[in-house]
Amino acid sequence: MKHRLAFAVLCALAPLAAIAADGARYTAIFGGKNVGHVFVTTEGDTSTVDYDIKNNGRGPTIVETLTLDESGLPRAWTIKGTTTFGSKVDETFERSGADASWVDSTGKGTARVDAPAVYVAQSASPWSDEVYARALLKRPDLGMPALPGGTLRLEKGATIDVDGAGGKLQVTRYDLSGIDTQPETMLLDANDRLFAAVSPSFILVREGYEAEEVRLRKLAADWTTERYATIQREIAHAYGAPVRIRNVRVFDPVTGALGEPVAVLVNGREIAAIEPLDSPATPGEVTIDGAGGTLVAGMFEMHAHLGQNSALLNLLAGITTVRDMGNDNAVLDALVQRIEKGETAGPHVVRSGFIEGKSPFSANNGFVVDSQDKAIDAVRWYGARGYWQIKVYNSMNPAWVPAIVAEAHKLGMRVTGHVPAFATVDQMIEAGYDETTHINQFALGWVIGPGEDTRTLFRLTALKRLPALDLDSAKVQHTIDLMVKGKKAIDPTLGIHEMLLLNRDGQVPPGAVDYLDHLPVGARRDAMKQLADTSAPGDDAAYRGAFDKLIDVVRRLHDRGVFIVFGTDTGGSFTYHRELELYQKAGMTAPEILKRATLDSARYLGRDQRTGSIAKGKLADFFLVPGDPTKDLKAIKKIAMVVKDGTFYYPSEAYPKFGIVPFVPAPKVTLPAPPPPAAK
């Protein structure tokens, strides 16, 4: 989806469209709360849009003007405002005859349009997809070339009845694909005008029909499940026989080295044996040629906010376990059940119970509480349902944290989280946090004052103060000493800070160099847009210096023996591979990083008896790469095969379903010969 960045909950606020004959008004709802609006006003062939959504203290504010030609295609489009994280938007599109030109964050573009083609805006508000849908509905194949590239396609689904202040309506589901890695689902009324944009966690719905929100989200979840269940049937290989993976070298996280070439056998969900390469096969086996590649145990993404799309993409990236750090509890429960039943593909999930304090800046996930007693009740709710830990968020009253920690520890759960506004990380460590989340949250207390509010984008923009910080100062050393003495862990999420501080308009992001060209055009353009506003004098250099300082902080924590967990908060998959790379900048070697991503993380979560390494009797959770990631960590970006619970997946089969160009081919698979026919 456009406007993607899995920085917690705003990744759900995907733009899905509306344009109306006289105008239209829509309410944005996330977590059951009104988080913003889209208002459309139309005069003749020109529409103006007021798009403003705020959740978790941030969100896009956009004003745009669109003029359509007589065929319903954009003729002129201006988009101005700010993105979720504050960077400026100044996008334009114009078409005169067959000549089209545009300016977006990637720069200027032109095209000669000799056949109908629709411009796909980079930073459009959530009404834009209706423009695309209405144009596609006029095409017999529901498809059309897109500018600046690719092809849009529309797929019609079921018609349903809805009811609200405007009376009963019949609306029809349409899925729009070709922009990003997953389709965008909308409901159009009988006049092909947007009624709602829907997802399992977020909806944009016509004013007066807000009461349909819960039902529509449930339908969206069912539709999404249907899509991924179909994909699972097409790409999941459960061979029903022993599988011999020949000629592979196994990464040993204990020694940090690769072993000699061997054969690894899988039977059912488990690793049945690791045998010498020349061991003969037994009758009825499936054989996979590893071609001298490397097998690595499934990796652990320790900062996920999982959905069905990211579940499969994480699995294809070699991630067989994720730690979910806050979600819609019911949506996540349903997803976990589907994964465990094998209906859809995804990693094992370790759940964190999200608890937020009530404020105008609340993140609407998990439980939002307005008293200490309710916070403790939420801890008990999570404890009774087997959650591994509690996550505290920005608007929590810091005075309640000791009681939250005490209850969680009593129930066998750990506690982590953001630093609540108007508190310090030192206070949270002393209150009993077992782990701190995000390196910005960890460092901010050294550069902000006690009255400055971190519930807004200030918790990100204040990072430009970091270059002036002396990391040898007493206050910095005191915090690090508290971490060491208390044996606390940290989840830095370095990659998202690299995006925030270093991404610049029109430039290939440093973290996306190795995969950007493999993505659909919409995802590529979004990646080349900066997040923070660096337009003020000195800000560009300050943000760049801030990232260097954060790397230095992580290096010092690592040198002092603080346990670092690897998570992204950006959806994982390709960004998880970059997350691992970044720890080389903090002094970790490739073997160290692979060990931390596998066995160390399994031990941290108490799962090392079944996962984290490749050994007889453990779950068959691992992936195959052609190269040697102990010598070049980038090798993990070219995955030929992933095995999870004994089911085999080949990314080259799956990626095209997401508009992603595969990185390497699948290994050669030889099925056993069928038994001879029975004698008559």
FENPE-V56178 format. One record per residue. N is the residue number from 1. PHI is phi in whole degrees, 0 to 359 (999 if undefined). PSI is psi in radians with two decimals (none if undefined). BURIAL is b if it has 16 or more other C-alpha atoms within 10 Angstrom, else e. Layout:
# FENPE-V56178
n & phi & psi & burial
N & PHI & PSI & BURIAL
N & PHI & PSI & BURIAL
This chain:
# FENPE-V56178
n & phi & psi & burial
1 & 999 & 2.71 & b
2 & 289 & 2.87 & b
3 & 59 & 0.56 & b
4 & 279 & 2.42 & b
5 & 184 & 1.99 & b
6 & 281 & 0.69 & b
7 & 287 & 1.49 & b
8 & 55 & -2.34 & b
9 & 281 & -0.33 & b
10 & 289 & -0.21 & b
11 & 297 & -0.33 & b
12 & 280 & -0.23 & b
13 & 273 & 1.18 & b
14 & 274 & 2.47 & b
15 & 285 & 2.03 & b
16 & 224 & 2.35 & b
17 & 273 & 2.99 & b
18 & 193 & 2.39 & b
19 & 214 & 2.39 & b
20 & 233 & 2.76 & b
21 & 299 & -0.77 & e
22 & 245 & -0.19 & e
23 & 132 & 2.89 & e
24 & 204 & 2.69 & b
25 & 229 & 2.34 & b
26 & 229 & 2.56 & b
27 & 252 & 2.32 & b
28 & 265 & 2.28 & b
29 & 231 & 2.21 & b
30 & 225 & 2.30 & b
31 & 60 & 0.51 & b
32 & 78 & 0.07 & e
33 & 246 & 2.52 & e
34 & 288 & 2.03 & b
35 & 245 & 0.11 & b
36 & 157 & -2.87 & b
37 & 207 & 2.85 & b
38 & 228 & 2.06 & b
39 & 244 & 2.22 & b
40 & 243 & 2.28 & b
41 & 237 & 2.27 & b
42 & 236 & 2.31 & b
43 & 229 & 1.99 & e
44 & 65 & -2.19 & e
45 & 261 & 0.19 & e
46 & 241 & 2.32 & b
47 & 238 & 2.47 & b
48 & 244 & 2.58 & b
49 & 228 & 2.31 & b
50 & 251 & 1.96 & b
51 & 238 & 2.00 & b
52 & 214 & 1.99 & b
53 & 230 & 2.33 & b
54 & 225 & 2.07 & b
55 & 219 & 2.46 & b
56 & 60 & 0.58 & b
57 & 77 & 0.24 & b
58 & 203 & 2.91 & b
59 & 158 & 2.88 & b
60 & 284 & 2.55 & b
61 & 231 & 1.94 & b
62 & 229 & 2.43 & b
63 & 235 & 2.31 & b
64 & 217 & 2.78 & b
65 & 228 & 2.27 & b
66 & 230 & 2.30 & b
67 & 243 & 2.25 & b
68 & 259 & 2.63 & b
69 & 274 & -3.06 & e
70 & 294 & -0.34 & e
71 & 267 & 0.00 & e
72 & 89 & 0.18 & b
73 & 264 & 2.57 & b
74 & 301 & 2.28 & b
75 & 253 & -0.57 & b
76 & 211 & 2.45 & b
77 & 209 & 2.17 & b
78 & 237 & 2.41 & b
79 & 225 & 2.09 & b
80 & 225 & 2.61 & b
81 & 147 & -2.59 & b
82 & 227 & 2.63 & b
83 & 276 & -3.12 & b
84 & 308 & -0.71 & b
85 & 256 & 0.20 & b
86 & 102 & -0.11 & b
87 & 290 & 2.69 & b
88 & 278 & 2.52 & b
89 & 245 & 2.24 & b
90 & 213 & 1.37 & e
91 & 252 & 2.44 & b
92 & 223 & 2.62 & b
93 & 220 & 2.44 & b
94 & 218 & 2.50 & b
95 & 226 & 2.26 & b
96 & 232 & 1.91 & e
97 & 63 & -2.18 & e
98 & 265 & 0.06 & e
99 & 259 & 2.14 & e
100 & 241 & 2.49 & b
101 & 216 & 2.66 & b
102 & 206 & 2.78 & b
103 & 226 & 2.16 & b
104 & 225 & -2.88 & b
105 & 293 & -0.34 & b
106 & 276 & -0.16 & b
107 & 121 & -2.74 & e
108 & 267 & 2.57 & e
109 & 218 & 2.64 & e
110 & 221 & 2.75 & e
111 & 204 & 2.60 & e
112 & 264 & 2.07 & e
113 & 254 & 1.67 & b
114 & 268 & -0.21 & e
115 & 225 & 2.78 & e
116 & 307 & 2.28 & e
117 & 211 & 2.55 & b
118 & 249 & 2.32 & b
119 & 284 & 2.27 & b
120 & 258 & 1.96 & b
121 & 290 & 2.54 & b
122 & 282 & -0.74 & b
123 & 241 & 0.52 & b
124 & 293 & 2.73 & b
125 & 283 & 3.00 & b
126 & 290 & 0.16 & b
127 & 266 & -0.15 & b
128 & 294 & -0.58 & b
129 & 294 & -0.44 & b
130 & 293 & -0.61 & b
131 & 301 & -0.82 & b
132 & 296 & -0.76 & b
133 & 298 & -0.77 & b
134 & 295 & -0.59 & b
135 & 291 & -0.72 & b
136 & 290 & -0.56 & b
137 & 296 & -0.32 & b
138 & 275 & -0.13 & e
139 & 264 & 2.39 & e
140 & 298 & -0.54 & e
141 & 260 & 0.13 & e
142 & 55 & 0.56 & b
143 & 226 & 2.71 & b
144 & 199 & 2.46 & b
145 & 300 & 2.59 & b
146 & 243 & 2.63 & b
147 & 252 & 2.35 & b
148 & 272 & 0.08 & b
149 & 178 & 2.90 & b
150 & 86 & -2.99 & e
151 & 223 & 2.32 & b
152 & 267 & 2.48 & b
153 & 224 & 2.56 & b
154 & 240 & 2.38 & b
155 & 236 & 2.23 & b
156 & 273 & 2.43 & e
157 & 240 & -2.63 & e
158 & 284 & 2.77 & e
159 & 256 & 2.35 & e
160 & 230 & 2.83 & e
161 & 263 & 2.44 & e
162 & 228 & 2.79 & b
163 & 217 & 2.51 & e
164 & 186 & -2.81 & e
165 & 299 & -0.48 & e
166 & 271 & 0.13 & e
167 & 95 & 3.13 & e
168 & 283 & 2.45 & e
169 & 224 & 2.70 & e
170 & 254 & 2.25 & e
171 & 232 & 2.61 & b
172 & 241 & 2.40 & b
173 & 280 & 2.39 & b
174 & 225 & 2.43 & b
175 & 250 & 2.18 & b
176 & 255 & 2.16 & b
177 & 236 & 2.85 & b
178 & 113 & -0.16 & b
179 & 264 & -0.82 & b
180 & 226 & -2.88 & b
181 & 280 & -0.14 & b
182 & 219 & 2.65 & b
183 & 293 & 2.77 & b
184 & 251 & 2.27 & b
185 & 255 & 2.26 & b
186 & 227 & 2.79 & b
187 & 245 & 2.17 & b
188 & 250 & 2.53 & b
189 & 278 & -3.02 & b
190 & 295 & -0.35 & e
191 & 263 & 0.22 & e
192 & 62 & 0.58 & b
193 & 257 & 2.58 & b
194 & 298 & 2.25 & b
195 & 260 & -0.78 & b
196 & 203 & 2.63 & b
197 & 251 & 2.29 & b
198 & 229 & 2.55 & b
199 & 211 & 2.95 & b
200 & 298 & -0.36 & b
201 & 241 & -0.23 & b
202 & 216 & 2.48 & b
203 & 223 & 2.64 & b
204 & 245 & 2.04 & b
205 & 229 & 2.59 & b
206 & 302 & 2.38 & b
207 & 305 & 2.43 & b
208 & 96 & -0.19 & e
209 & 240 & 0.38 & b
210 & 299 & -0.46 & b
211 & 293 & -0.25 & e
212 & 278 & -0.02 & b
213 & 304 & -0.90 & b
214 & 298 & -0.79 & b
215 & 298 & -0.74 & e
216 & 292 & -0.65 & b
217 & 294 & -0.65 & b
218 & 296 & -0.75 & b
219 & 297 & -0.72 & e
220 & 299 & -0.71 & b
221 & 297 & -0.72 & b
222 & 296 & -0.75 & e
223 & 294 & -0.73 & b
224 & 296 & -0.71 & b
225 & 299 & -0.73 & b
226 & 301 & -0.74 & e
227 & 297 & -0.84 & e
228 & 283 & -0.45 & b
229 & 293 & -0.68 & b
230 & 296 & -0.79 & e
231 & 299 & -0.74 & b
232 & 301 & -0.76 & b
233 & 296 & -0.51 & e
234 & 275 & -0.49 & e
235 & 243 & -0.26 & b
236 & 276 & 2.19 & b
237 & 249 & 1.80 & e
238 & 254 & 1.78 & e
239 & 283 & -0.31 & e
240 & 66 & 0.43 & e
241 & 203 & 2.82 & e
242 & 300 & 2.48 & b
243 & 242 & 2.17 & b
244 & 255 & 1.98 & b
245 & 263 & 1.84 & b
246 & 269 & 2.68 & b
247 & 56 & 1.02 & b
248 & 231 & 2.68 & b
249 & 250 & 2.30 & b
250 & 263 & 2.27 & b
251 & 285 & 2.17 & b
252 & 260 & 1.89 & b
253 & 292 & -0.32 & b
254 & 287 & -0.81 & e
255 & 270 & -0.33 & e
256 & 75 & 0.32 & b
257 & 231 & 2.93 & b
258 & 268 & 2.50 & b
259 & 276 & -3.12 & e
260 & 288 & 2.80 & e
261 & 303 & 2.35 & b
262 & 218 & 3.13 & b
263 & 246 & 2.31 & b
264 & 251 & 2.21 & b
265 & 252 & 2.37 & b
266 & 242 & 2.32 & b
267 & 224 & 2.09 & b
268 & 65 & -2.32 & b
269 & 274 & -0.14 & b
270 & 242 & 2.82 & b
271 & 282 & 2.03 & b
272 & 277 & -0.60 & b
273 & 191 & 2.75 & b
274 & 237 & 1.99 & b
275 & 241 & 2.75 & e
276 & 304 & 2.62 & e
277 & 301 & -0.58 & e
278 & 271 & 0.16 & e
279 & 295 & 2.34 & e
280 & 288 & 2.59 & e
281 & 287 & 2.73 & e
282 & 258 & 2.77 & e
283 & 301 & 2.47 & e
284 & 86 & 0.11 & e
285 & 279 & 2.63 & b
286 & 271 & 2.42 & b
287 & 243 & 2.31 & b
288 & 239 & 2.24 & b
289 & 272 & 1.89 & b
290 & 284 & -0.21 & b
291 & 55 & 0.58 & b
292 & 79 & 0.19 & b
293 & 283 & -3.03 & b
294 & 247 & 2.32 & b
295 & 261 & 2.25 & b
296 & 237 & 2.41 & b
297 & 301 & 2.64 & b
298 & 305 & 2.42 & b
299 & 271 & 2.89 & b
300 & 244 & 2.02 & b
301 & 269 & 1.93 & b
302 & 264 & 0.09 & b
303 & 216 & 1.36 & b
304 & 249 & 2.74 & b
305 & 230 & 1.52 & b
306 & 282 & 2.42 & b
307 & 227 & 3.09 & b
308 & 293 & -0.65 & b
309 & 295 & -0.88 & b
310 & 291 & -0.45 & b
311 & 300 & -0.87 & b
312 & 289 & -0.75 & b
313 & 295 & -0.61 & b
314 & 296 & -0.76 & b
315 & 300 & -0.78 & b
316 & 295 & -0.34 & b
317 & 269 & 0.18 & b
318 & 87 & 0.19 & b
319 & 263 & 1.93 & b
320 & 255 & -0.06 & b
321 & 218 & 2.36 & b
322 & 235 & 2.59 & b
323 & 258 & 1.92 & b
324 & 282 & 2.28 & b
325 & 253 & 0.36 & b
326 & 139 & 2.25 & b
327 & 199 & 3.04 & b
328 & 289 & 2.00 & b
329 & 301 & -0.74 & b
330 & 291 & -0.71 & e
331 & 297 & -0.76 & b
332 & 293 & -0.73 & b
333 & 303 & -0.78 & e
334 & 296 & -0.70 & e
335 & 296 & -0.78 & b
336 & 299 & -0.74 & b
337 & 298 & -0.71 & e
338 & 293 & -0.68 & b
339 & 295 & -0.79 & b
340 & 294 & -0.51 & e
341 & 278 & -0.15 & e
342 & 82 & 0.21 & b
343 & 285 & -0.62 & b
344 & 227 & 2.84 & b
345 & 268 & 2.52 & b
346 & 175 & 2.96 & b
347 & 283 & 2.99 & b
348 & 295 & 2.59 & b
349 & 236 & 2.21 & b
350 & 253 & 2.14 & b
351 & 261 & 2.45 & b
352 & 250 & 2.38 & b
353 & 271 & 1.98 & b
354 & 274 & 2.19 & b
355 & 230 & 2.16 & b
356 & 238 & 2.61 & b
357 & 275 & 2.64 & b
358 & 280 & 2.22 & b
359 & 197 & 3.00 & b
360 & 297 & -0.21 & e
361 & 248 & 0.28 & b
362 & 297 & 2.52 & b
363 & 275 & 2.19 & b
364 & 269 & 1.24 & b
365 & 227 & 2.79 & b
366 & 53 & -2.17 & b
367 & 248 & 2.30 & b
368 & 250 & 2.04 & b
369 & 242 & 2.71 & b
370 & 237 & 0.30 & e
371 & 203 & 2.80 & e
372 & 295 & -0.68 & b
373 & 299 & -0.72 & e
374 & 291 & -0.59 & e
375 & 296 & -0.75 & b
376 & 293 & -0.67 & b
377 & 300 & -0.70 & b
378 & 295 & -0.71 & b
379 & 302 & -0.79 & b
380 & 295 & -0.65 & b
381 & 300 & -0.80 & e
382 & 294 & -0.71 & b
383 & 299 & -0.68 & b
384 & 290 & -0.24 & e
385 & 248 & 0.26 & e
386 & 79 & 0.35 & e
387 & 292 & 2.54 & b
388 & 282 & -0.60 & b
389 & 206 & 2.98 & b
390 & 253 & 2.43 & b
391 & 244 & 2.14 & b
392 & 265 & 2.53 & b
393 & 239 & -3.08 & b
394 & 301 & -0.71 & b
395 & 270 & 0.08 & b
396 & 297 & 2.42 & b
397 & 292 & 2.05 & b
398 & 298 & -0.40 & b
399 & 293 & -0.35 & e
400 & 272 & -0.22 & b
401 & 297 & -0.75 & b
402 & 304 & -0.67 & b
403 & 290 & -0.66 & b
404 & 298 & -0.80 & b
405 & 298 & -0.79 & b
406 & 300 & -0.76 & b
407 & 292 & -0.74 & b
408 & 298 & -0.81 & b
409 & 296 & -0.66 & b
410 & 299 & -0.57 & e
411 & 266 & 0.15 & b
412 & 82 & 0.34 & e
413 & 250 & 2.63 & b
414 & 273 & 2.99 & b
415 & 226 & 2.35 & b
416 & 219 & -3.06 & b
417 & 149 & -3.13 & b
418 & 289 & 2.94 & b
419 & 272 & 2.02 & b
420 & 305 & 2.59 & b
421 & 306 & 2.47 & b
422 & 70 & 0.33 & b
423 & 234 & 3.08 & b
424 & 237 & 2.79 & b
425 & 295 & -0.56 & b
426 & 301 & -0.76 & b
427 & 296 & -0.67 & b
428 & 290 & -0.65 & b
429 & 298 & -0.80 & b
430 & 292 & -0.46 & e
431 & 284 & -0.24 & b
432 & 118 & 0.12 & b
433 & 310 & 2.39 & b
434 & 272 & -0.36 & b
435 & 205 & 2.60 & b
436 & 249 & 2.65 & b
437 & 243 & 2.25 & b
438 & 78 & 2.24 & b
439 & 291 & -0.48 & b
440 & 293 & -0.71 & b
441 & 298 & -0.64 & b
442 & 293 & -0.70 & b
443 & 268 & -0.35 & b
444 & 300 & -0.63 & b
445 & 301 & -0.33 & b
446 & 280 & -0.27 & b
447 & 232 & -0.02 & e
448 & 242 & 2.84 & b
449 & 269 & 2.89 & e
450 & 295 & -0.38 & e
451 & 262 & 0.05 & e
452 & 274 & 2.38 & e
453 & 264 & 2.00 & b
454 & 267 & 0.22 & b
455 & 279 & -0.11 & b
456 & 247 & -2.97 & b
457 & 297 & -0.17 & b
458 & 303 & -0.52 & b
459 & 293 & -0.22 & b
460 & 254 & -0.79 & b
461 & 291 & -0.47 & b
462 & 293 & -0.20 & b
463 & 297 & -0.37 & b
464 & 292 & -0.12 & b
465 & 278 & -0.23 & b
466 & 296 & -0.63 & b
467 & 305 & -0.50 & b
468 & 278 & -0.08 & e
469 & 282 & 2.35 & e
470 & 269 & 1.91 & e
471 & 288 & -0.17 & b
472 & 269 & 0.04 & e
473 & 292 & 2.80 & e
474 & 298 & -0.68 & e
475 & 292 & -0.64 & e
476 & 291 & -0.81 & b
477 & 295 & -0.55 & e
478 & 296 & -0.77 & e
479 & 295 & -0.79 & b
480 & 297 & -0.69 & b
481 & 298 & -0.69 & e
482 & 298 & -0.71 & e
483 & 297 & -0.80 & b
484 & 293 & -0.85 & b
485 & 297 & -0.69 & e
486 & 275 & -0.02 & b
487 & 53 & 0.81 & e
488 & 274 & 2.70 & b
489 & 253 & 2.91 & b
490 & 220 & 2.49 & b
491 & 246 & 1.50 & b
492 & 288 & -0.48 & b
493 & 47 & 1.03 & b
494 & 298 & -0.63 & b
495 & 298 & -0.69 & b
496 & 290 & -0.50 & b
497 & 285 & -0.56 & b
498 & 298 & -0.77 & b
499 & 299 & -0.84 & b
500 & 297 & -0.76 & b
501 & 267 & -0.43 & b
502 & 245 & -0.37 & b
503 & 296 & 2.39 & b
504 & 227 & 2.54 & b
505 & 306 & 2.33 & b
506 & 80 & -0.02 & b
507 & 250 & 2.50 & b
508 & 293 & 2.13 & b
509 & 299 & 2.48 & b
510 & 303 & -0.55 & e
511 & 279 & -0.19 & b
512 & 247 & 0.13 & b
513 & 305 & -0.71 & e
514 & 276 & -0.15 & b
515 & 227 & -0.15 & b
516 & 302 & -0.74 & b
517 & 291 & -0.19 & e
518 & 272 & -0.16 & e
519 & 268 & 2.79 & b
520 & 299 & 2.78 & b
521 & 301 & -0.68 & b
522 & 294 & -0.71 & b
523 & 293 & -0.65 & b
524 & 296 & -0.78 & b
525 & 295 & -0.75 & b
526 & 298 & -0.63 & b
527 & 293 & -0.43 & b
528 & 265 & 0.46 & b
529 & 244 & 2.28 & b
530 & 289 & 2.75 & b
531 & 264 & -0.85 & b
532 & 272 & 2.68 & b
533 & 276 & 1.98 & b
534 & 248 & 0.40 & b
535 & 283 & -0.40 & e
536 & 288 & 2.56 & e
537 & 305 & 2.29 & e
538 & 87 & -0.24 & e
539 & 291 & -0.67 & b
540 & 302 & -0.88 & b
541 & 294 & -0.63 & e
542 & 295 & -0.75 & b
543 & 293 & -0.69 & b
544 & 296 & -0.74 & b
545 & 295 & -0.57 & b
546 & 296 & -0.70 & b
547 & 295 & -0.74 & b
548 & 302 & -0.69 & b
549 & 293 & -0.70 & b
550 & 296 & -0.69 & b
551 & 299 & -0.71 & b
552 & 295 & -0.67 & b
553 & 298 & -0.81 & b
554 & 297 & -0.70 & b
555 & 300 & -0.76 & b
556 & 293 & -0.68 & b
557 & 297 & -0.77 & b
558 & 297 & -0.76 & b
559 & 298 & -0.51 & e
560 & 272 & 0.04 & e
561 & 87 & 0.21 & e
562 & 290 & 2.33 & b
563 & 284 & 2.16 & b
564 & 252 & 2.21 & b
565 & 257 & 2.61 & b
566 & 257 & 1.93 & b
567 & 217 & 2.85 & b
568 & 247 & -0.77 & b
569 & 64 & 0.22 & b
570 & 239 & 0.35 & b
571 & 97 & -0.16 & b
572 & 74 & -2.50 & b
573 & 57 & -2.16 & b
574 & 298 & -0.60 & b
575 & 289 & -0.40 & b
576 & 292 & -0.71 & b
577 & 301 & -0.72 & b
578 & 293 & -0.67 & b
579 & 305 & -0.79 & b
580 & 296 & -0.75 & b
581 & 305 & -0.70 & b
582 & 296 & -0.45 & b
583 & 286 & -0.20 & b
584 & 294 & -0.59 & b
585 & 294 & -0.43 & e
586 & 265 & 0.22 & b
587 & 97 & 0.06 & b
588 & 271 & 2.50 & b
589 & 274 & 2.86 & b
590 & 302 & -0.83 & b
591 & 300 & -0.69 & b
592 & 301 & -0.76 & b
593 & 293 & -0.75 & b
594 & 297 & -0.68 & b
595 & 296 & -0.75 & b
596 & 294 & -0.65 & b
597 & 286 & -0.24 & b
598 & 240 & -1.59 & b
599 & 295 & -0.74 & b
600 & 299 & -0.75 & b
601 & 292 & -0.66 & b
602 & 299 & -0.74 & b
603 & 295 & -0.74 & e
604 & 301 & -0.65 & e
605 & 269 & 0.03 & e
606 & 73 & 0.53 & e
607 & 239 & 0.27 & e
608 & 285 & -0.22 & b
609 & 289 & -0.39 & e
610 & 241 & -0.35 & b
611 & 221 & 3.09 & b
612 & 99 & -0.30 & b
613 & 206 & 2.90 & b
614 & 259 & 1.85 & b
615 & 208 & 2.67 & b
616 & 305 & 2.29 & b
617 & 92 & -0.27 & b
618 & 278 & 2.87 & b
619 & 299 & 2.49 & b
620 & 282 & 1.35 & b
621 & 238 & 1.79 & b
622 & 194 & 3.02 & b
623 & 220 & 2.78 & b
624 & 244 & 2.26 & b
625 & 234 & 2.61 & b
626 & 292 & -0.55 & b
627 & 265 & -2.85 & b
628 & 242 & 1.71 & b
629 & 289 & -0.21 & b
630 & 287 & -0.39 & b
631 & 261 & -0.60 & e
632 & 220 & 1.85 & e
633 & 299 & -0.44 & b
634 & 300 & -0.28 & b
635 & 301 & -0.45 & b
636 & 289 & -0.14 & b
637 & 276 & -0.15 & b
638 & 242 & 1.43 & b
639 & 263 & 2.19 & b
640 & 267 & -0.44 & b
641 & 202 & 2.48 & b
642 & 232 & 2.38 & b
643 & 239 & 2.26 & b
644 & 223 & 2.13 & b
645 & 54 & 0.59 & b
646 & 80 & 0.03 & b
647 & 263 & 2.37 & b
648 & 258 & 2.35 & b
649 & 232 & 2.44 & b
650 & 242 & 1.91 & b
651 & 307 & -0.55 & b
652 & 296 & -0.43 & b
653 & 279 & -0.59 & e
654 & 271 & -0.67 & b
655 & 302 & -0.68 & b
656 & 300 & -0.41 & e
657 & 290 & -0.22 & e
658 & 248 & 0.15 & b
659 & 73 & 0.32 & b
660 & 258 & 2.31 & b
661 & 282 & 2.17 & b
662 & 300 & 2.74 & b
663 & 266 & -0.69 & b
664 & 215 & 2.72 & b
665 & 286 & 2.87 & e
666 & 287 & 2.70 & b
667 & 291 & 2.84 & b
668 & 286 & 2.25 & e
669 & 244 & 2.24 & e
670 & 244 & 2.05 & e
671 & 277 & 2.67 & e
672 & 294 & 2.62 & e
673 & 294 & 2.47 & e
674 & 294 & 2.61 & e
675 & 296 & 2.63 & e
676 & 295 & 2.65 & e
677 & 297 & 2.53 & e
678 & 295 & 2.46 & e
679 & 292 & 2.47 & e
680 & 270 & none & e
